[in-house]
Structure formats: structure tokens, C-alpha cells
Amino acid sequence: MTSQNELRLLPWSGPEGKPCYLSTDDSDGHMSRLADNVEAVQLGMAADLLEQAQEELGSADMELEALRHLATDLTGALRDTLRVATSRGHLLTLRELHQSR
């Protein structure tokens, strides 16, 4: 199994919004592939939302409620994207460490 510092941060939260981690030596295992797929979906949704936001913010007649909804969606997408970036950055660091051994 992986050591404590090699846990993978998963792209979803557990109970009470706490981070979830995966401990496995199999990067092609079911849970690893599921996490990869969820990350891909989250990043795709964030890209779509960014495009939508650019279009809507270019409109001078955007209502306050629509702006609040957009800000809420963008906040969630940014949170998910940061979690993916954190997880992938950690994984890259671990791969570099293993390759240098």
C-alpha cells in the first residue's frame, strides 16, 4: 500500500465536506479510474461555465440574481478545479520522487 504522504486527494468531498483520499498502489484500479473520470468531467464543466460566464458578463443587461447564480456556479467550479490541481500536482511530485530512485 501507499504511505501516508502518498494518498491521492479525490475529486469529491466526504461527510461534512471533508477531503477524501485514496490509498492504492494501482493507478489503473477502479477507484483511480473513477477519480480520473470525475476530474475530467469537473474540468470540462468548468471550461463550459467559463465560456458561458464570458458571454453573459459581456451582456450589459444581466440581472443581479443571474449574476449571483453565475458567481455561485463559478465558485463551485473553481473549488473543484483547485482540488484537481492540488491532487495532480501532488501526484506529479510523487512520480518524480519515484523516478529519481
N, CA and C atoms as an extended XYZ file, in Angstrom:
303
Properties=species:S:1:pos:R:3:atomname:S:1:resname:S:1:resid:I:1 pbc="F F F"
N         0.837       -1.183        0.000 N   MET     1
C         0.000        0.000        0.000 CA  MET     1
C         0.881        1.245        0.000 C   MET     1
N         0.265        2.381       -0.307 N   THR     2
C         1.000        3.635       -0.318 CA  THR     2
C         1.204        4.139        1.093 C   THR     2
N         2.227        4.955        1.270 N   SER     3
C         2.454        5.542        2.579 CA  SER     3
C         1.514        6.723        2.785 C   SER     3
N         1.453        7.223        4.005 N   GLN     4
C         0.525        8.298        4.361 CA  GLN     4
C         0.693        9.516        3.451 C   GLN     4
N         1.944        9.854        3.089 N   ASN     5
C         2.161       11.036        2.264 CA  ASN     5
C         1.922       10.780        0.777 C   ASN     5
N         1.530        9.559        0.410 N   GLU     6
C         1.255        9.231       -0.979 CA  GLU     6
C        -0.229        9.009       -1.245 C   GLU     6
N        -1.076        9.456       -0.365 N   LEU     7
C        -2.508        9.327       -0.568 CA  LEU     7
C        -2.947       10.270       -1.680 C   LEU     7
N        -3.884        9.827       -2.488 N   ARG     8
C        -4.404       10.659       -3.573 CA  ARG     8
C        -5.633       11.404       -3.080 C   ARG     8
N        -5.615       12.718       -3.247 N   LEU     9
C        -6.784       13.536       -2.943 CA  LEU     9
C        -7.815       13.279       -4.031 C   LEU     9
N        -8.988       12.840       -3.620 N   LEU    10
C       -10.044       12.527       -4.584 CA  LEU    10
C       -10.838       13.783       -4.935 C   LEU    10
N       -11.484       13.791       -6.099 N   PRO    11
C       -12.179       14.995       -6.561 CA  PRO    11
C       -13.580       15.180       -5.971 C   PRO    11
N       -13.847       14.574       -4.857 N   TRP    12
C       -15.122       14.782       -4.174 CA  TRP    12
C       -14.867       14.854       -2.675 C   TRP    12
N       -15.847       15.377       -1.971 N   SER    13
C       -15.732       15.519       -0.518 CA  SER    13
C       -16.486       14.402        0.180 C   SER    13
N       -16.062       14.137        1.398 N   GLY    14
C       -16.741       13.159        2.230 CA  GLY    14
C       -17.756       13.837        3.126 C   GLY    14
N       -18.159       13.150        4.169 N   PRO    15
C       -19.114       13.723        5.109 CA  PRO    15
C       -18.603       15.054        5.668 C   PRO    15
N       -19.503       15.966        5.822 N   GLU    16
C       -19.212       17.290        6.380 CA  GLU    16
C       -18.214       18.069        5.534 C   GLU    16
N       -18.106       17.738        4.246 N   GLY    17
C       -17.224       18.467        3.348 CA  GLY    17
C       -15.745       18.185        3.518 C   GLY    17
N       -15.418       17.144        4.270 N   LYS    18
C       -14.011       16.812        4.495 CA  LYS    18
C       -13.414       16.137        3.264 C   LYS    18
N       -12.104       16.344        3.023 N   PRO    19
C       -11.465       15.721        1.859 CA  PRO    19
C       -11.472       14.199        1.951 C   PRO    19
N       -11.532       13.558        0.799 N   CYS    20
C       -11.437       12.102        0.699 CA  CYS    20
C       -10.112       11.755        0.029 C   CYS    20
N        -9.494       10.681        0.484 N   TYR    21
C        -8.209       10.245       -0.055 CA  TYR    21
C        -8.285        8.783       -0.454 C   TYR    21
N        -7.467        8.430       -1.429 N   LEU    22
C        -7.370        7.049       -1.898 CA  LEU    22
C        -5.969        6.537       -1.627 C   LEU    22
N        -5.897        5.372       -1.034 N   SER    23
C        -4.619        4.713       -0.784 CA  SER    23
C        -4.577        3.457       -1.635 C   SER    23
N        -3.741        3.484       -2.674 N   THR    24
C        -3.611        2.330       -3.562 CA  THR    24
C        -2.283        2.387       -4.297 C   THR    24
N        -1.777        1.245       -4.655 N   ASP    25
C        -0.586        1.163       -5.488 CA  ASP    25
C        -0.962        1.005       -6.959 C   ASP    25
N        -2.246        0.876       -7.246 N   ASP    26
C        -2.729        0.598       -8.595 CA  ASP    26
C        -3.339        1.855       -9.208 C   ASP    26
N        -2.561        2.584       -9.999 N   SER    27
C        -3.069        3.804      -10.620 CA  SER    27
C        -4.078        3.510      -11.727 C   SER    27
N        -4.220        2.236      -12.116 N   ASP    28
C        -5.220        1.843      -13.107 CA  ASP    28
C        -6.394        1.112      -12.471 C   ASP    28
N        -6.471        1.128      -11.135 N   GLY    29
C        -7.568        0.460      -10.445 CA  GLY    29
C        -8.887        1.186      -10.649 C   GLY    29
N        -9.961        0.534      -10.264 N   HIS    30
C       -11.306        1.078      -10.449 CA  HIS    30
C       -11.459        2.464       -9.826 C   HIS    30
N       -11.052        2.641       -8.581 N   MET    31
C       -11.227        3.934       -7.911 CA  MET    31
C       -10.344        5.013       -8.539 C   MET    31
N        -9.156        4.663       -8.959 N   SER    32
C        -8.275        5.633       -9.622 CA  SER    32
C        -8.882        6.090      -10.941 C   SER    32
N        -9.395        5.138      -11.709 N   ARG    33
C       -10.032        5.487      -12.986 CA  ARG    33
C       -11.289        6.316      -12.760 C   ARG    33
N       -12.069        5.968      -11.729 N   LEU    34
C       -13.267        6.743      -11.402 CA  LEU    34
C       -12.878        8.179      -11.049 C   LEU    34
N       -11.857        8.343      -10.233 N   ALA    35
C       -11.393        9.684       -9.861 CA  ALA    35
C       -10.911       10.449      -11.097 C   ALA    35
N       -10.171        9.775      -11.986 N   ASP    36
C        -9.707       10.416      -13.223 CA  ASP    36
C       -10.891       10.902      -14.055 C   ASP    36
N       -11.920       10.060      -14.165 N   ASN    37
C       -13.101       10.417      -14.956 CA  ASN    37
C       -13.861       11.580      -14.329 C   ASN    37
N       -14.020       11.566      -13.014 N   VAL    38
C       -14.717       12.666      -12.330 CA  VAL    38
C       -13.935       13.963      -12.514 C   VAL    38
N       -12.614       13.900      -12.394 N   GLU    39
C       -11.791       15.089      -12.605 CA  GLU    39
C       -11.976       15.629      -14.023 C   GLU    39
N       -11.991       14.747      -15.008 N   ALA    40
C       -12.164       15.175      -16.397 CA  ALA    40
C       -13.515       15.862      -16.592 C   ALA    40
N       -14.555       15.309      -15.992 N   VAL    41
C       -15.884       15.912      -16.085 CA  VAL    41
C       -15.884       17.284      -15.403 C   VAL    41
N       -15.300       17.365      -14.213 N   GLN    42
C       -15.257       18.642      -13.491 CA  GLN    42
C       -14.517       19.707      -14.294 C   GLN    42
N       -13.381       19.353      -14.885 N   LEU    43
C       -12.622       20.322      -15.668 CA  LEU    43
C       -13.381       20.723      -16.933 C   LEU    43
N       -14.063       19.792      -17.556 N   GLY    44
C       -14.871       20.106      -18.733 CA  GLY    44
C       -16.025       21.033      -18.389 C   GLY    44
N       -16.678       20.763      -17.267 N   MET    45
C       -17.780       21.622      -16.832 CA  MET    45
C       -17.274       23.021      -16.495 C   MET    45
N       -16.103       23.110      -15.885 N   ALA    46
C       -15.520       24.416      -15.553 CA  ALA    46
C       -15.220       25.199      -16.832 C   ALA    46
N       -14.690       24.530      -17.844 N   ALA    47
C       -14.402       25.199      -19.115 CA  ALA    47
C       -15.683       25.706      -19.768 C   ALA    47
N       -16.728       24.889      -19.755 N   ASP    48
C       -18.019       25.304      -20.308 CA  ASP    48
C       -18.592       26.493      -19.543 C   ASP    48
N       -18.491       26.441      -18.225 N   LEU    49
C       -19.011       27.514      -17.385 CA  LEU    49
C       -18.243       28.814      -17.627 C   LEU    49
N       -16.938       28.724      -17.792 N   LEU    50
C       -16.132       29.906      -18.081 CA  LEU    50
C       -16.573       30.544      -19.390 C   LEU    50
N       -16.800       29.730      -20.390 N   GLU    51
C       -17.272       30.247      -21.681 CA  GLU    51
C       -18.626       30.936      -21.521 C   GLU    51
N       -19.521       30.300      -20.780 N   GLN    52
C       -20.846       30.875      -20.525 CA  GLN    52
C       -20.713       32.196      -19.766 C   GLN    52
N       -19.850       32.238      -18.770 N   ALA    53
C       -19.660       33.450      -17.977 CA  ALA    53
C       -19.131       34.585      -18.840 C   ALA    53
N       -18.195       34.283      -19.725 N   GLN    54
C       -17.655       35.319      -20.602 CA  GLN    54
C       -18.743       35.912      -21.485 C   GLN    54
N       -19.637       35.068      -21.984 N   GLU    55
C       -20.741       35.547      -22.818 CA  GLU    55
C       -21.716       36.387      -22.006 C   GLU    55
N       -22.119       35.871      -20.831 N   GLU    56
C       -23.118       36.566      -20.020 CA  GLU    56
C       -22.587       37.871      -19.449 C   GLU    56
N       -21.330       37.884      -19.037 N   LEU    57
C       -20.764       39.102      -18.473 CA  LEU    57
C       -20.551       40.167      -19.542 C   LEU    57
N       -20.519       39.772      -20.788 N   GLY    58
C       -20.417       40.723      -21.890 CA  GLY    58
C       -21.736       41.427      -22.173 C   GLY    58
N       -22.804       40.917      -21.600 N   SER    59
C       -24.129       41.497      -21.780 CA  SER    59
C       -24.353       42.591      -20.734 C   SER    59
N       -24.772       43.757      -21.178 N   ALA    60
C       -24.981       44.893      -20.265 CA  ALA    60
C       -26.259       44.750      -19.446 C   ALA    60
N       -27.161       43.881      -19.851 N   ASP    61
C       -28.455       43.790      -19.169 CA  ASP    61
C       -28.590       42.563      -18.261 C   ASP    61
N       -27.484       42.064      -17.730 N   MET    62
C       -27.515       40.903      -16.841 CA  MET    62
C       -28.130       41.308      -15.502 C   MET    62
N       -29.119       40.533      -15.064 N   GLU    63
C       -29.802       40.842      -13.801 CA  GLU    63
C       -28.968       40.379      -12.616 C   GLU    63
N       -29.197       41.014      -11.462 N   LEU    64
C       -28.438       40.725      -10.254 CA  LEU    64
C       -28.581       39.263       -9.829 C   LEU    64
N       -29.780       38.714       -9.896 N   GLU    65
C       -29.992       37.313       -9.498 CA  GLU    65
C       -29.222       36.370      -10.409 C   GLU    65
N       -29.193       36.648      -11.711 N   ALA    66
C       -28.430       35.827      -12.654 CA  ALA    66
C       -26.935       35.933      -12.358 C   ALA    66
N       -26.487       37.129      -11.994 N   LEU    67
C       -25.082       37.328      -11.647 CA  LEU    67
C       -24.716       36.549      -10.387 C   LEU    67
N       -25.588       36.548       -9.395 N   ARG    68
C       -25.348       35.769       -8.169 CA  ARG    68
C       -25.273       34.279       -8.474 C   ARG    68
N       -26.177       33.802       -9.302 N   HIS    69
C       -26.188       32.385       -9.676 CA  HIS    69
C       -24.883       32.025      -10.406 C   HIS    69
N       -24.466       32.888      -11.329 N   LEU    70
C       -23.227       32.669      -12.059 CA  LEU    70
C       -22.037       32.649      -11.109 C   LEU    70
N       -22.002       33.576      -10.162 N   ALA    71
C       -20.895       33.633       -9.193 CA  ALA    71
C       -20.864       32.373       -8.333 C   ALA    71
N       -22.019       31.865       -7.949 N   THR    72
C       -22.091       30.633       -7.161 CA  THR    72
C       -21.557       29.452       -7.966 C   THR    72
N       -21.982       29.355       -9.225 N   ASP    73
C       -21.505       28.267      -10.088 CA  ASP    73
C       -20.005       28.361      -10.329 C   ASP    73
N       -19.512       29.575      -10.573 N   LEU    74
C       -18.079       29.766      -10.792 CA  LEU    74
C       -17.272       29.420       -9.548 C   LEU    74
N       -17.801       29.748       -8.378 N   THR    75
C       -17.122       29.414       -7.125 CA  THR    75
C       -16.990       27.909       -6.965 C   THR    75
N       -18.050       27.179       -7.251 N   GLY    76
C       -18.001       25.714       -7.176 CA  GLY    76
C       -17.029       25.128       -8.176 C   GLY    76
N       -17.027       25.665       -9.393 N   ALA    77
C       -16.114       25.171      -10.432 CA  ALA    77
C       -14.665       25.459      -10.057 C   ALA    77
N       -14.424       26.628       -9.480 N   LEU    78
C       -13.062       26.963       -9.062 CA  LEU    78
C       -12.607       26.053       -7.928 C   LEU    78
N       -13.495       25.770       -6.988 N   ARG    79
C       -13.164       24.851       -5.885 CA  ARG    79
C       -12.783       23.479       -6.434 C   ARG    79
N       -13.589       22.959       -7.358 N   ASP    80
C       -13.308       21.648       -7.950 CA  ASP    80
C       -12.000       21.663       -8.728 C   ASP    80
N       -11.759       22.723       -9.482 N   THR    81
C       -10.546       22.830      -10.284 CA  THR    81
C        -9.309       22.905       -9.403 C   THR    81
N        -9.396       23.645       -8.318 N   LEU    82
C        -8.265       23.728       -7.386 CA  LEU    82
C        -7.982       22.373       -6.740 C   LEU    82
N        -9.044       21.625       -6.432 N   ARG    83
C        -8.845       20.300       -5.848 CA  ARG    83
C        -8.155       19.374       -6.852 C   ARG    83
N        -8.564       19.451       -8.117 N   VAL    84
C        -7.921       18.644       -9.156 CA  VAL    84
C        -6.461       19.059       -9.306 C   VAL    84
N        -6.204       20.361       -9.332 N   ALA    85
C        -4.830       20.846       -9.478 CA  ALA    85
C        -3.965       20.400       -8.301 C   ALA    85
N        -4.506       20.478       -7.099 N   THR    86
C        -3.777       20.044       -5.909 CA  THR    86
C        -3.461       18.559       -5.994 C   THR    86
N        -4.458       17.771       -6.346 N   SER    87
C        -4.277       16.324       -6.441 CA  SER    87
C        -3.260       15.975       -7.513 C   SER    87
N        -3.399       16.564       -8.685 N   ARG    88
C        -2.493       16.242       -9.792 CA  ARG    88
C        -1.086       16.743       -9.520 C   ARG    88
N        -0.970       17.901       -8.893 N   GLY    89
C         0.347       18.414       -8.541 CA  GLY    89
C         1.043       17.497       -7.558 C   GLY    89
N         0.292       17.001       -6.588 N   HIS    90
C         0.849       16.063       -5.613 CA  HIS    90
C         1.262       14.764       -6.303 C   HIS    90
N         0.437       14.278       -7.211 N   LEU    91
C         0.760       13.044       -7.929 CA  LEU    91
C         2.006       13.220       -8.787 C   LEU    91
N         2.152       14.383       -9.425 N   LEU    92
C         3.342       14.622      -10.243 CA  LEU    92
C         4.590       14.617       -9.377 C   LEU    92
N         4.516       15.243       -8.216 N   THR    93
C         5.655       15.269       -7.298 CA  THR    93
C         6.030       13.861       -6.874 C   THR    93
N         5.042       13.043       -6.555 N   LEU    94
C         5.315       11.666       -6.136 CA  LEU    94
C         5.949       10.862       -7.269 C   LEU    94
N         5.460       11.048       -8.505 N   ARG    95
C         6.024       10.327       -9.649 CA  ARG    95
C         7.494       10.718       -9.853 C   ARG    95
N         7.777       12.017       -9.708 N   GLU    96
C         9.152       12.476       -9.861 CA  GLU    96
C        10.043       11.861       -8.791 C   GLU    96
N         9.548       11.752       -7.571 N   LEU    97
C        10.327       11.145       -6.496 CA  LEU    97
C        10.613        9.683       -6.793 C   LEU    97
N         9.599        8.949       -7.265 N   HIS    98
C         9.774        7.526       -7.551 CA  HIS    98
C        10.715        7.315       -8.724 C   HIS    98
N        10.674        8.202       -9.721 N   GLN    99
C        11.542        8.055      -10.894 CA  GLN    99
C        12.991        8.347      -10.560 C   GLN    99
N        13.229        9.183       -9.551 N   SER   100
C        14.609        9.535       -9.211 CA  SER   100
C        15.276        8.484       -8.340 C   SER   100
N        14.525        7.505       -7.887 N   ARG   101
C        15.084        6.460       -7.023 CA  ARG   101
C        15.802        5.413       -7.809 C   ARG   101
